[in-house]
């Protein structure tokens, strides 16, 4: 009788790949989790209960066919598992590393709800795709036939690259314009190497380029080329710029030296990891070494900043957040990793100003949680008379990001935006009010997850392809 490969959650406990000890991992920017070996990946995949209604799949923005590729992994059919995985996800090895699985697939796993511990979906996904690269199963794009239609993609982040991949596979001519010197956007310059090693991203960029995607880098739309020129040169345009404008802090001393933006801080650190010359790092402006660091914010960007500061050799690292642990937006797994590495979280605190020039401290108000707001989260209220000063020589603002004013920057006032400044586009097709112009990812939905950007890019590409199919059908009649 054949061995039962699935439903092992009752007899086999949840296991993660080995995590490096905090004292060793804080001295480098390498990923902190090891890799499953084949037997362990099969064992953990075999814990899946093969639900009739798989909540893991329905709570994944890409609706990845998770139960099927878990079953194939448990059966040792890894190449088939990879094919199923990449059918719905352009970059499964990236999502396996950086998705907040505890809030998405794993957080909604049925066996987690029944007390058996979730299937470690993200780690199995990462293992499948890393194995696929290692075995040579990931090939450059080879369209069945070339097509004359041309698509411009503005922004080489996950949304833009997902659209580029899907369109190029159908033979369209794809050009990606990006302001940076390397493609990848947030994946390359925003997310630290201890969560996503950079060779993983560069490998995907190289695969896209080998498949015929053209990259125009160091290109600032609005300065180096106008939006009107891009529209003239291409049949379709996909706007995938992301959101990079930092929400600012108010209060006395907010402009003092030593108060920096999270995106600048993380970009400098990532550039340094690439071996680039980074004057702002060398001068100490964007370097935490030997400093008392205070990070303001509670999302995943704040977690990236505090953990980077530890690795740069900060004297102390504190994270101020105006709500409590249960109400913070960042991944709880990331909070735990940060605490293990020596970060101190100061809950229910908000800055009201800054002391010193350059900065020597943050003037902090203590908060308490009051009545729920419109989203159902309790609103922070100030506790009168409980103010104090938190010492700091480097303050990092990680309060989230807002969209740049694209209609003004691109001299295209007719491009409609929402009251939040995001580009107004249909949430299914992603087409804007300008015919043939699409918007995907954060520039459409506001600061969000990489997995949502990938979904948006794929959906926009699908709408472009359906429009071309309709044109071909009409022409043939």
Secondary structure, DSSP 8 states (H G I E B T S, - for coil): -----S-GGGTS------B--HHHHTTS-S-SB----HHHHHHHHTT----SS-HHHHTSTT---HHHHHHHHHTT-HHHHHHHHHHH-TTHHHHHHHS-TTTTTGGG-HHHHTTS----HHHHHHHHHHHHHHHT-------SS--S-EEEEE--SHHHHHHHHHHHHTT-EEEEE-SSSSTTTHHHHTS-TTTS-HHHHHHHHHHHHHTT-EEE-S--BTTTB-HHHHHHH-SEEEE-----EE----SBTTT-TTEEEHHHHHHHHHHHHHT---HHHHTTTT--TTSEEEEE--SHHHHHHHHHHHHTT-SEEEEEESS-GGG-SS-HHHHHHHHHTT-EEEESEEEEEEETTTT-EEEEEEEEEEEE-TTSSEEEEE-TT--EEEE-SEEEE-S-EE---HHHHTT-TTS-B-TTS-B---TTT-B-SSTTEEE-THHHH-S--HHHHHHHHHHHHHHHHHHHHHHHHHHH-
